[in-house]
Amino acid sequence: MSFSHPRSGLHRTLRISAVVLALCCNPILPRAQYRPLYSGGGGFVTETKGGNTTYIPTISPVAAMPITSHILVESKANLLEIVSPRPHIGYDTQRFLGLSYLQADLLVNSHITTTGGYFYTPFNTFIERLSPIWINNFNDAPLISSVGVAGGSSLGGMLRGNAYQNDAVSVSYAAYFSSNTSNPQFASSRSSGSRVSVFLPRQEMEIG
Protein backbone atom coordinates (compact mmCIF):
# COMPACT_ATOMS: atom_id res chain seq x y z
CA MET A 1 0.00 0.00 0.00
CA SER A 2 1.37 3.41 -0.89
CA PHE A 3 0.22 6.87 0.06
CA SER A 4 0.82 10.20 -1.62
CA HIS A 5 0.78 13.54 0.11
CA PRO A 6 -2.06 15.88 0.05
CA ARG A 7 -3.57 17.79 -2.54
CA SER A 8 -2.37 17.79 -6.14
CA GLY A 9 -2.01 14.01 -6.21
CA LEU A 10 -5.29 13.55 -4.38
CA HIS A 11 -7.22 15.83 -6.72
CA ARG A 12 -5.66 14.24 -9.81
CA THR A 13 -6.51 10.73 -8.61
CA LEU A 14 -10.07 11.73 -7.72
CA ARG A 15 -10.57 13.23 -11.19
CA ILE A 16 -9.32 10.04 -12.84
CA SER A 17 -11.54 7.94 -10.55
CA ALA A 18 -14.56 10.06 -11.48
CA VAL A 19 -13.94 9.51 -15.20
CA VAL A 20 -13.51 5.76 -14.71
CA LEU A 21 -16.66 5.62 -12.59
CA ALA A 22 -18.65 7.49 -15.24
CA LEU A 23 -17.45 5.14 -17.98
CA CYS A 24 -18.13 2.04 -15.93
CA CYS A 25 -21.64 3.18 -15.06
CA ASN A 26 -22.53 3.84 -18.70
CA PRO A 27 -25.74 1.91 -19.35
CA ILE A 28 -24.64 0.96 -22.89
CA LEU A 29 -22.97 -2.34 -22.06
CA PRO A 30 -22.98 -5.56 -24.09
CA ARG A 31 -24.32 -7.84 -21.34
CA ALA A 32 -25.81 -7.22 -17.92
CA GLN A 33 -23.50 -9.74 -16.23
CA TYR A 34 -20.49 -7.60 -17.17
CA ARG A 35 -21.61 -4.58 -15.20
CA PRO A 36 -19.05 -3.35 -12.62
CA LEU A 37 -19.49 -4.08 -8.92
CA TYR A 38 -18.58 -1.63 -6.17
CA SER A 39 -18.09 -2.37 -2.49
CA GLY A 40 -15.71 -1.55 0.34
CA GLY A 41 -15.61 -0.64 3.99
CA GLY A 42 -14.72 2.06 6.43
CA GLY A 43 -13.36 2.44 9.91
CA PHE A 44 -12.41 4.91 12.60
CA VAL A 45 -9.05 4.16 14.22
CA THR A 46 -7.64 5.93 17.26
CA GLU A 47 -4.16 5.84 18.77
CA THR A 48 -3.29 7.28 22.18
CA LYS A 49 0.25 8.03 23.32
CA GLY A 50 1.10 10.01 26.43
CA GLY A 51 -2.49 11.08 26.84
CA ASN A 52 -2.70 12.48 23.29
CA THR A 53 -5.11 10.77 20.90
CA THR A 54 -4.73 10.67 17.12
CA TYR A 55 -7.84 10.00 15.03
CA ILE A 56 -7.70 8.19 11.69
CA PRO A 57 -10.99 7.86 9.78
CA THR A 58 -10.52 5.51 6.81
CA ILE A 59 -12.51 4.51 3.74
CA SER A 60 -11.49 1.58 1.50
CA PRO A 61 -13.53 1.37 -1.73
CA VAL A 62 -13.28 -1.72 -3.95
CA ALA A 63 -14.21 -2.04 -7.62
CA ALA A 64 -14.48 -5.18 -9.76
CA MET A 65 -15.08 -4.64 -13.49
CA PRO A 66 -15.58 -7.77 -15.63
CA ILE A 67 -14.72 -7.16 -19.28
CA THR A 68 -15.56 -10.65 -20.57
CA SER A 69 -16.18 -14.00 -18.91
CA HIS A 70 -12.38 -14.43 -18.72
CA ILE A 71 -11.08 -10.91 -18.00
CA LEU A 72 -11.56 -8.97 -14.77
CA VAL A 73 -10.16 -5.58 -13.77
CA GLU A 74 -10.16 -4.95 -10.03
CA SER A 75 -8.88 -2.29 -7.63
CA LYS A 76 -8.91 -1.25 -3.99
CA ALA A 77 -7.98 2.19 -2.68
CA ASN A 78 -7.46 3.66 0.78
CA LEU A 79 -8.59 7.16 1.66
CA LEU A 80 -7.74 8.37 5.12
CA GLU A 81 -7.26 11.48 7.19
CA ILE A 82 -4.90 11.72 10.16
CA VAL A 83 -6.01 14.17 12.85
CA SER A 84 -3.19 14.53 15.39
CA PRO A 85 -3.02 16.85 18.42
CA ARG A 86 -0.58 19.77 18.71
CA PRO A 87 -0.01 20.82 22.33
CA HIS A 88 -1.64 24.16 23.20
CA ILE A 89 -2.53 24.77 19.53
CA GLY A 90 -5.16 22.29 18.43
CA TYR A 91 -4.93 19.61 15.77
CA ASP A 92 -3.00 19.01 12.57
CA THR A 93 -4.69 17.14 9.71
CA GLN A 94 -3.17 15.21 6.83
CA ARG A 95 -5.05 13.57 3.98
CA PHE A 96 -3.81 10.58 2.05
CA LEU A 97 -5.02 8.53 -0.89
CA GLY A 98 -3.31 5.41 -2.14
CA LEU A 99 -3.93 2.22 -4.08
CA SER A 100 -3.59 -1.23 -2.55
CA TYR A 101 -3.96 -2.86 -5.95
CA LEU A 102 -5.03 -2.10 -9.53
CA GLN A 103 -4.81 -5.23 -11.64
CA ALA A 104 -6.18 -7.12 -14.63
CA ASP A 105 -6.88 -10.85 -14.26
CA LEU A 106 -7.06 -13.33 -17.13
CA LEU A 107 -8.85 -16.56 -16.16
CA VAL A 108 -7.11 -19.04 -18.46
CA ASN A 109 -8.90 -22.10 -17.06
CA SER A 110 -9.98 -23.56 -13.72
CA HIS A 111 -6.35 -24.05 -12.66
CA ILE A 112 -4.56 -20.94 -14.00
CA THR A 113 -5.14 -17.21 -13.54
CA THR A 114 -2.63 -14.67 -14.84
CA THR A 115 -2.45 -11.18 -13.32
CA GLY A 116 -0.77 -8.01 -14.51
CA GLY A 117 -0.53 -4.60 -12.86
CA TYR A 118 -0.25 -3.57 -9.24
CA PHE A 119 -1.26 -6.48 -7.02
CA TYR A 120 -0.94 -7.80 -3.48
CA THR A 121 2.38 -9.62 -3.21
CA PRO A 122 1.57 -13.32 -2.61
CA PHE A 123 3.92 -13.40 0.35
CA ASN A 124 1.87 -14.26 3.38
CA THR A 125 -1.61 -14.90 4.71
CA PHE A 126 -2.16 -11.53 6.39
CA ILE A 127 -1.75 -9.26 3.37
CA GLU A 128 -3.95 -11.25 1.03
CA ARG A 129 -6.63 -12.51 3.41
CA LEU A 130 -6.78 -10.55 6.64
CA SER A 131 -5.62 -6.98 5.92
CA PRO A 132 -8.91 -5.55 4.47
CA ILE A 133 -10.47 -3.20 6.99
CA TRP A 134 -13.75 -5.15 7.04
CA ILE A 135 -11.88 -8.34 8.06
CA ASN A 136 -8.84 -7.18 10.04
CA ASN A 137 -9.18 -7.46 13.82
CA PHE A 138 -5.54 -6.64 14.61
CA ASN A 139 -4.40 -3.29 16.01
CA ASP A 140 -1.09 -3.63 14.15
CA ALA A 141 0.03 -5.75 11.23
CA PRO A 142 2.34 -8.71 12.02
CA LEU A 143 6.03 -7.83 11.83
CA ILE A 144 6.56 -10.30 8.97
CA SER A 145 3.91 -8.64 6.78
CA SER A 146 6.42 -6.15 5.31
CA VAL A 147 9.46 -8.43 5.02
CA GLY A 148 10.80 -8.53 1.48
CA VAL A 149 8.04 -6.38 -0.04
CA ALA A 150 7.41 -2.65 -0.43
CA GLY A 151 4.16 -1.85 1.33
CA GLY A 152 2.66 -5.26 0.59
CA SER A 153 2.12 -4.75 -3.17
CA SER A 154 4.10 -5.45 -6.34
CA LEU A 155 4.11 -3.97 -9.85
CA GLY A 156 4.55 -6.70 -12.44
CA GLY A 157 2.97 -10.05 -13.24
CA MET A 158 1.67 -13.06 -11.35
CA LEU A 159 0.59 -16.61 -12.12
CA ARG A 160 -1.59 -18.43 -9.61
CA GLY A 161 -4.31 -21.02 -9.24
CA ASN A 162 -5.41 -24.34 -7.80
CA ALA A 163 -3.24 -27.21 -8.98
CA TYR A 164 -5.33 -30.04 -7.51
CA GLN A 165 -8.40 -30.43 -5.34
CA ASN A 166 -10.66 -33.14 -3.95
CA ASP A 167 -12.67 -33.62 -0.75
CA ALA A 168 -9.55 -34.28 1.32
CA VAL A 169 -6.93 -31.85 0.01
CA SER A 170 -6.47 -28.65 -1.99
CA VAL A 171 -3.11 -27.63 -3.46
CA SER A 172 -2.68 -23.99 -4.56
CA TYR A 173 0.28 -22.09 -5.95
CA ALA A 174 1.42 -18.56 -6.83
CA ALA A 175 4.49 -17.18 -8.62
CA TYR A 176 5.26 -13.53 -9.34
CA PHE A 177 7.85 -11.02 -10.49
CA SER A 178 7.97 -7.34 -9.57
CA SER A 179 9.79 -4.31 -10.95
CA ASN A 180 11.39 -1.52 -8.94
CA THR A 181 9.63 1.85 -9.01
CA SER A 182 9.72 4.99 -6.90
CA ASN A 183 6.28 6.20 -8.03
CA PRO A 184 4.48 7.01 -4.75
CA GLN A 185 1.20 5.52 -6.00
CA PHE A 186 2.81 2.25 -7.14
CA ALA A 187 5.66 1.72 -4.68
CA SER A 188 7.35 -1.58 -5.46
CA SER A 189 10.76 -3.23 -5.15
CA ARG A 190 12.45 -5.56 -7.64
CA SER A 191 11.72 -9.10 -6.54
CA SER A 192 10.34 -12.46 -7.55
CA GLY A 193 9.09 -15.47 -5.70
CA SER A 194 6.67 -18.36 -5.47
CA ARG A 195 4.46 -20.08 -2.95
CA VAL A 196 2.79 -23.49 -2.67
CA SER A 197 0.27 -24.35 0.02
CA VAL A 198 -1.69 -27.46 0.93
CA PHE A 199 -5.06 -27.11 2.63
CA LEU A 200 -6.58 -30.07 4.51
CA PRO A 201 -10.26 -29.21 5.11
CA ARG A 202 -11.03 -32.16 7.37
CA GLN A 203 -8.13 -31.33 9.68
CA GLU A 204 -8.74 -27.57 9.28
CA MET A 205 -5.03 -27.15 8.58
CA GLU A 206 -3.01 -25.33 5.93
CA ILE A 207 0.70 -25.98 5.28
CA GLY A 208 2.86 -23.97 2.90
C-alpha positions as CSV (number, residue, x, y, z in Angstrom):
1,M,0.0,0.0,0.0
2,S,1.4,3.4,-0.9
3,F,0.2,6.9,0.1
4,S,0.8,10.2,-1.6
5,H,0.8,13.5,0.1
6,P,-2.1,15.9,0.1
7,R,-3.6,17.8,-2.5
8,S,-2.4,17.8,-6.1
9,G,-2.0,14.0,-6.2
10,L,-5.3,13.5,-4.4
11,H,-7.2,15.8,-6.7
12,R,-5.7,14.2,-9.8
13,T,-6.5,10.7,-8.6
14,L,-10.1,11.7,-7.7
15,R,-10.6,13.2,-11.2
16,I,-9.3,10.0,-12.8
17,S,-11.5,7.9,-10.5
18,A,-14.6,10.1,-11.5
19,V,-13.9,9.5,-15.2
20,V,-13.5,5.8,-14.7
21,L,-16.7,5.6,-12.6
22,A,-18.6,7.5,-15.2
23,L,-17.5,5.1,-18.0
24,C,-18.1,2.0,-15.9
25,C,-21.6,3.2,-15.1
26,N,-22.5,3.8,-18.7
27,P,-25.7,1.9,-19.4
28,I,-24.6,1.0,-22.9
29,L,-23.0,-2.3,-22.1
30,P,-23.0,-5.6,-24.1
31,R,-24.3,-7.8,-21.3
32,A,-25.8,-7.2,-17.9
33,Q,-23.5,-9.7,-16.2
34,Y,-20.5,-7.6,-17.2
35,R,-21.6,-4.6,-15.2
36,P,-19.1,-3.4,-12.6
37,L,-19.5,-4.1,-8.9
38,Y,-18.6,-1.6,-6.2
39,S,-18.1,-2.4,-2.5
40,G,-15.7,-1.6,0.3
41,G,-15.6,-0.6,4.0
42,G,-14.7,2.1,6.4
43,G,-13.4,2.4,9.9
44,F,-12.4,4.9,12.6
45,V,-9.1,4.2,14.2
46,T,-7.6,5.9,17.3
47,E,-4.2,5.8,18.8
48,T,-3.3,7.3,22.2
49,K,0.3,8.0,23.3
50,G,1.1,10.0,26.4
51,G,-2.5,11.1,26.8
52,N,-2.7,12.5,23.3
53,T,-5.1,10.8,20.9
54,T,-4.7,10.7,17.1
55,Y,-7.8,10.0,15.0
56,I,-7.7,8.2,11.7
57,P,-11.0,7.9,9.8
58,T,-10.5,5.5,6.8
59,I,-12.5,4.5,3.7
60,S,-11.5,1.6,1.5
61,P,-13.5,1.4,-1.7
62,V,-13.3,-1.7,-3.9
63,A,-14.2,-2.0,-7.6
64,A,-14.5,-5.2,-9.8
65,M,-15.1,-4.6,-13.5
66,P,-15.6,-7.8,-15.6
67,I,-14.7,-7.2,-19.3
68,T,-15.6,-10.6,-20.6
69,S,-16.2,-14.0,-18.9
70,H,-12.4,-14.4,-18.7
71,I,-11.1,-10.9,-18.0
72,L,-11.6,-9.0,-14.8
73,V,-10.2,-5.6,-13.8
74,E,-10.2,-5.0,-10.0
75,S,-8.9,-2.3,-7.6
76,K,-8.9,-1.3,-4.0
77,A,-8.0,2.2,-2.7
78,N,-7.5,3.7,0.8
79,L,-8.6,7.2,1.7
80,L,-7.7,8.4,5.1
81,E,-7.3,11.5,7.2
82,I,-4.9,11.7,10.2
83,V,-6.0,14.2,12.8
84,S,-3.2,14.5,15.4
85,P,-3.0,16.9,18.4
86,R,-0.6,19.8,18.7
87,P,0.0,20.8,22.3
88,H,-1.6,24.2,23.2
89,I,-2.5,24.8,19.5
90,G,-5.2,22.3,18.4
91,Y,-4.9,19.6,15.8
92,D,-3.0,19.0,12.6
93,T,-4.7,17.1,9.7
94,Q,-3.2,15.2,6.8
95,R,-5.0,13.6,4.0
96,F,-3.8,10.6,2.0
97,L,-5.0,8.5,-0.9
98,G,-3.3,5.4,-2.1
99,L,-3.9,2.2,-4.1
100,S,-3.6,-1.2,-2.6
101,Y,-4.0,-2.9,-6.0
102,L,-5.0,-2.1,-9.5
103,Q,-4.8,-5.2,-11.6
104,A,-6.2,-7.1,-14.6
105,D,-6.9,-10.9,-14.3
106,L,-7.1,-13.3,-17.1
107,L,-8.8,-16.6,-16.2
108,V,-7.1,-19.0,-18.5
109,N,-8.9,-22.1,-17.1
110,S,-10.0,-23.6,-13.7
111,H,-6.3,-24.0,-12.7
112,I,-4.6,-20.9,-14.0
113,T,-5.1,-17.2,-13.5
114,T,-2.6,-14.7,-14.8
115,T,-2.5,-11.2,-13.3
116,G,-0.8,-8.0,-14.5
117,G,-0.5,-4.6,-12.9
118,Y,-0.3,-3.6,-9.2
119,F,-1.3,-6.5,-7.0
120,Y,-0.9,-7.8,-3.5
121,T,2.4,-9.6,-3.2
122,P,1.6,-13.3,-2.6
123,F,3.9,-13.4,0.3
124,N,1.9,-14.3,3.4
125,T,-1.6,-14.9,4.7
126,F,-2.2,-11.5,6.4
127,I,-1.7,-9.3,3.4
128,E,-4.0,-11.2,1.0
129,R,-6.6,-12.5,3.4
130,L,-6.8,-10.5,6.6
131,S,-5.6,-7.0,5.9
132,P,-8.9,-5.5,4.5
133,I,-10.5,-3.2,7.0
134,W,-13.8,-5.1,7.0
135,I,-11.9,-8.3,8.1
136,N,-8.8,-7.2,10.0
137,N,-9.2,-7.5,13.8
138,F,-5.5,-6.6,14.6
139,N,-4.4,-3.3,16.0
140,D,-1.1,-3.6,14.2
141,A,0.0,-5.8,11.2
142,P,2.3,-8.7,12.0
143,L,6.0,-7.8,11.8
144,I,6.6,-10.3,9.0
145,S,3.9,-8.6,6.8
146,S,6.4,-6.1,5.3
147,V,9.5,-8.4,5.0
148,G,10.8,-8.5,1.5
149,V,8.0,-6.4,0.0
150,A,7.4,-2.7,-0.4
151,G,4.2,-1.9,1.3
152,G,2.7,-5.3,0.6
153,S,2.1,-4.8,-3.2
154,S,4.1,-5.4,-6.3
155,L,4.1,-4.0,-9.9
156,G,4.6,-6.7,-12.4
157,G,3.0,-10.1,-13.2
158,M,1.7,-13.1,-11.4
159,L,0.6,-16.6,-12.1
160,R,-1.6,-18.4,-9.6
161,G,-4.3,-21.0,-9.2
162,N,-5.4,-24.3,-7.8
163,A,-3.2,-27.2,-9.0
164,Y,-5.3,-30.0,-7.5
165,Q,-8.4,-30.4,-5.3
166,N,-10.7,-33.1,-3.9
167,D,-12.7,-33.6,-0.8
168,A,-9.5,-34.3,1.3
169,V,-6.9,-31.9,0.0
170,S,-6.5,-28.7,-2.0
171,V,-3.1,-27.6,-3.5
172,S,-2.7,-24.0,-4.6
173,Y,0.3,-22.1,-6.0
174,A,1.4,-18.6,-6.8
175,A,4.5,-17.2,-8.6
176,Y,5.3,-13.5,-9.3
177,F,7.9,-11.0,-10.5
178,S,8.0,-7.3,-9.6
179,S,9.8,-4.3,-11.0
180,N,11.4,-1.5,-8.9
181,T,9.6,1.8,-9.0
182,S,9.7,5.0,-6.9
183,N,6.3,6.2,-8.0
184,P,4.5,7.0,-4.7
185,Q,1.2,5.5,-6.0
186,F,2.8,2.3,-7.1
187,A,5.7,1.7,-4.7
188,S,7.4,-1.6,-5.5
189,S,10.8,-3.2,-5.2
190,R,12.4,-5.6,-7.6
191,S,11.7,-9.1,-6.5
192,S,10.3,-12.5,-7.5
193,G,9.1,-15.5,-5.7
194,S,6.7,-18.4,-5.5
195,R,4.5,-20.1,-2.9
196,V,2.8,-23.5,-2.7
197,S,0.3,-24.4,0.0
198,V,-1.7,-27.5,0.9
199,F,-5.1,-27.1,2.6
200,L,-6.6,-30.1,4.5
201,P,-10.3,-29.2,5.1
202,R,-11.0,-32.2,7.4
203,Q,-8.1,-31.3,9.7
204,E,-8.7,-27.6,9.3
205,M,-5.0,-27.2,8.6
206,E,-3.0,-25.3,5.9
207,I,0.7,-26.0,5.3
208,G,2.9,-24.0,2.9
